[in-house]
Amino acid sequence: MSLGRQLRSAVLLFIVLSVITGGIYPLVVTGIAQVGFPRQANGSLIVDKAGNVIGSSLIGQNFDAPEYFHPRPSSAGANGYDSSASSGSNLGPTNKKLLDGIKSNVDSYRQDNGLSADALIPVDAVTGSGSGLDSDISPDNAALQVARVAKARGATEDQIRQVVSQATTGRTLGILGEPRVNVLQLNLALDSAFPKKAP
């Protein structure tokens, strides 16, 4: 086979594969996703009553006011929770900066939630996820924040626990992952059940 014929065959194969993998396949997958899973395909967006997008159930946001449940720490971007700079800290498990940061997070978490100096803290309360944008916390993490949130909202702890329970999702298919609480959805449920008082 001559060099010219080989070159033509290679170029033709490149064009055909480009059309299939760069055009047809993405269009088919996108079409299936839009028909079968439209909410997920469009980013799992959460909208308010006026139709304004206030976030995604898949991307964590920072909540630091006492009347809200707080998410995991984040290293994404300069101030954390920057979805355009998704990343972890990239510090190794023996790195002094990481260990000092975790110790500081533990101290702050205990102080913020009125816990004793020897209270056990869930790991997700003081360490960031690999993306820095984890939208969920563990039920144990949420349980330790209940007293603070109840006090700030003027509600009973049992009332807040009930909202947490309703916002808790079990393992996927009963076996995959761990039970979790979506922080944004939980905080929106709190705002609905216990509206903030005007100052």
Backbone torsions as a table, in degrees:
resi	resn	phi	psi	omega
1	MET	NA	133.6	-176.6
2	SER	-75.6	160.0	179.6
3	LEU	-59.8	-39.0	179.4
4	GLY	-61.9	-43.4	179.3
5	ARG	-67.3	-38.8	178.0
6	GLN	-63.7	-40.9	179.4
7	LEU	-65.0	-44.1	178.4
8	ARG	-62.1	-42.5	179.4
9	SER	-62.7	-42.4	-179.8
10	ALA	-65.0	-43.1	179.7
11	VAL	-65.7	-43.2	179.3
12	LEU	-63.0	-42.7	178.0
13	LEU	-62.7	-41.9	178.0
14	PHE	-59.7	-44.9	-178.8
15	ILE	-65.1	-46.7	-179.0
16	VAL	-62.0	-46.9	179.9
17	LEU	-66.1	-35.3	177.9
18	SER	-64.0	-42.2	179.1
19	VAL	-65.1	-43.2	-178.4
20	ILE	-68.1	-53.9	-173.7
21	THR	-82.0	-25.2	-178.4
22	GLY	-100.1	-10.3	-177.5
23	GLY	-128.7	-64.5	-173.9
24	ILE	-64.6	-50.8	-177.8
25	TYR	-59.5	-50.2	178.6
26	PRO	-60.2	-37.5	179.0
27	LEU	-65.4	-41.2	179.2
28	VAL	-65.3	-47.1	-179.5
29	VAL	-63.3	-43.1	178.6
30	THR	-62.8	-42.1	178.5
31	GLY	-62.4	-44.8	178.4
32	ILE	-61.9	-44.2	-179.9
33	ALA	-62.9	-42.3	-178.6
34	GLN	-66.7	-33.9	179.7
35	VAL	-79.6	-46.7	-174.6
36	GLY	-85.1	-32.8	-175.6
37	PHE	-140.1	61.7	-172.9
38	PRO	-61.3	-38.8	-178.8
39	ARG	-63.6	-48.5	-179.5
40	GLN	-67.0	-39.4	-178.4
41	ALA	-64.8	-24.2	-179.2
42	ASN	-101.7	17.9	172.0
43	GLY	98.9	9.2	-179.0
44	SER	49.9	47.1	-175.9
45	LEU	-73.4	146.5	175.9
46	ILE	-111.8	127.6	-178.7
47	VAL	-118.0	151.6	177.5
48	ASP	-86.0	-176.7	-176.5
49	LYS	-62.9	-26.0	-179.9
50	ALA	-85.8	-1.5	179.5
51	GLY	88.3	8.3	178.8
52	ASN	-83.1	135.4	177.3
53	VAL	-72.6	125.2	179.8
54	ILE	-113.1	-0.9	177.2
55	GLY	156.7	-174.1	176.6
56	SER	-123.8	143.8	178.1
57	SER	-71.1	-6.6	-178.5
58	LEU	-101.3	-11.0	-174.7
59	ILE	-122.1	122.8	-178.8
60	GLY	-67.8	150.9	175.3
61	GLN	-127.5	158.8	179.3
62	ASN	-86.2	126.4	170.5
63	PHE	-124.7	122.6	180.0
64	ASP	-128.0	-1.9	177.2
65	ALA	-72.2	148.5	-175.8
66	PRO	-64.1	-23.4	-178.5
67	GLU	-82.1	1.2	179.3
68	TYR	-117.3	151.7	170.5
69	PHE	-73.9	139.2	-176.2
70	HIS	-96.7	143.7	179.7
71	PRO	-82.6	-175.7	173.1
72	ARG	-66.2	155.4	172.6
73	PRO	-61.5	155.2	-177.9
74	SER	-134.4	139.8	174.3
75	SER	-109.9	11.2	-177.0
76	ALA	-80.7	106.3	-179.5
77	GLY	85.5	175.7	-175.4
78	ALA	-61.9	-39.4	-177.8
79	ASN	-110.9	9.9	-178.8
80	GLY	81.1	160.6	175.3
81	TYR	59.5	27.6	178.3
82	ASP	-93.0	106.9	-174.7
83	SER	-67.4	-16.5	177.4
84	SER	-86.0	-4.6	-178.9
85	ALA	-132.1	42.8	-177.8
86	SER	-56.8	124.1	177.8
87	SER	-174.6	161.8	171.1
88	GLY	-91.8	-171.1	-179.3
89	SER	-78.0	-21.3	-176.4
90	ASN	61.4	21.7	176.3
91	LEU	-95.3	137.4	-179.4
92	GLY	-71.4	163.2	-174.4
93	PRO	-65.2	-15.9	178.4
94	THR	-107.3	6.1	-178.6
95	ASN	-68.3	128.2	-177.4
96	LYS	-60.7	-38.5	179.9
97	LYS	-62.5	-41.4	177.9
98	LEU	-64.4	-47.4	-178.3
99	LEU	-63.7	-40.8	177.6
100	ASP	-65.3	-39.3	178.7
101	GLY	-64.1	-41.6	179.0
102	ILE	-64.8	-43.3	178.9
103	LYS	-60.6	-42.4	177.6
104	SER	-63.3	-41.4	178.3
105	ASN	-63.8	-39.8	178.5
106	VAL	-62.8	-47.0	-179.8
107	ASP	-61.1	-44.8	179.8
108	SER	-64.1	-42.4	-179.3
109	TYR	-62.4	-44.9	178.9
110	ARG	-62.9	-43.8	-179.2
111	GLN	-65.5	-47.6	-178.5
112	ASP	-59.7	-33.9	-174.4
113	ASN	-104.5	9.8	176.4
114	GLY	62.8	39.1	-177.9
115	LEU	-98.0	156.1	178.8
116	SER	-70.0	161.9	-176.2
117	ALA	-65.6	-18.3	-179.9
118	ASP	-110.5	11.1	179.7
119	ALA	-64.6	135.6	177.6
120	LEU	-74.5	135.8	-176.2
121	ILE	-115.7	131.7	176.5
122	PRO	-61.4	142.4	-175.9
123	VAL	-59.6	-33.7	-178.2
124	ASP	-71.9	-12.0	178.8
125	ALA	-79.8	-18.8	-172.4
126	VAL	-128.4	-1.1	177.5
127	THR	-126.5	146.5	178.5
128	GLY	-83.2	162.0	174.9
129	SER	-85.5	172.5	179.9
130	GLY	-63.4	-30.1	179.8
131	SER	-89.0	-22.9	-173.6
132	GLY	76.6	5.0	-175.6
133	LEU	-129.3	26.3	-178.0
134	ASP	-60.4	126.8	-176.3
135	SER	-87.6	-9.6	-173.8
136	ASP	-116.9	155.8	169.6
137	ILE	-126.2	165.6	178.9
138	SER	-77.8	154.9	174.5
139	PRO	-57.7	-34.0	178.0
140	ASP	-64.1	-41.3	177.5
141	ASN	-62.1	-46.8	179.6
142	ALA	-61.4	-40.8	-177.4
143	ALA	-60.8	-36.5	-179.4
144	LEU	-74.6	-14.2	179.3
145	GLN	-96.4	-7.7	-174.0
146	VAL	-58.5	-46.9	-175.4
147	ALA	-60.9	-43.9	180.0
148	ARG	-62.2	-47.1	-178.1
149	VAL	-65.1	-42.2	179.5
150	ALA	-60.2	-45.6	-179.8
151	LYS	-62.7	-44.5	-177.9
152	ALA	-67.5	-28.5	-177.3
153	ARG	-97.0	-4.3	-178.8
154	GLY	68.3	31.8	179.9
155	ALA	-115.8	168.8	175.5
156	THR	-84.2	156.9	178.5
157	GLU	-62.4	-35.4	178.9
158	ASP	-64.5	-37.6	177.6
159	GLN	-63.5	-42.7	179.6
160	ILE	-68.4	-40.5	178.1
161	ARG	-59.7	-37.1	179.5
162	GLN	-64.1	-41.2	177.9
163	VAL	-64.9	-41.0	178.1
164	VAL	-62.2	-44.1	-179.3
165	SER	-60.2	-41.8	179.6
166	GLN	-68.3	-26.3	-178.6
167	ALA	-92.0	-1.5	-178.0
168	THR	-85.0	130.5	178.3
169	THR	-106.7	135.2	179.6
170	GLY	-80.3	-173.4	178.0
171	ARG	-62.2	142.1	177.2
172	THR	-65.1	128.8	-177.6
173	LEU	57.9	18.7	177.9
174	GLY	78.7	-6.1	-176.7
175	ILE	-133.9	-19.6	-173.7
176	LEU	-96.7	134.4	176.8
177	GLY	74.3	-161.0	-178.6
178	GLU	-126.9	158.4	172.9
179	PRO	-57.9	147.5	-174.6
180	ARG	-151.7	161.5	179.0
181	VAL	-126.1	123.0	178.1
182	ASN	-79.0	118.1	-172.0
183	VAL	-65.2	-45.7	-178.7
184	LEU	-62.4	-46.9	-179.4
185	GLN	-65.5	-36.9	177.2
186	LEU	-64.1	-46.0	-178.8
187	ASN	-67.2	-34.1	175.2
188	LEU	-67.2	-38.5	177.0
189	ALA	-64.3	-37.7	177.3
190	LEU	-64.6	-44.4	179.1
191	ASP	-61.0	-33.6	179.5
192	SER	-73.9	-42.6	-177.2
193	ALA	-78.3	-33.5	-176.9
194	PHE	-134.2	76.7	-177.0
195	PRO	-56.1	142.4	178.4
196	LYS	-67.7	139.5	178.6
197	LYS	-79.4	142.0	176.6
198	ALA	-67.1	141.4	-178.7
199	PRO	-68.2	NA	NA
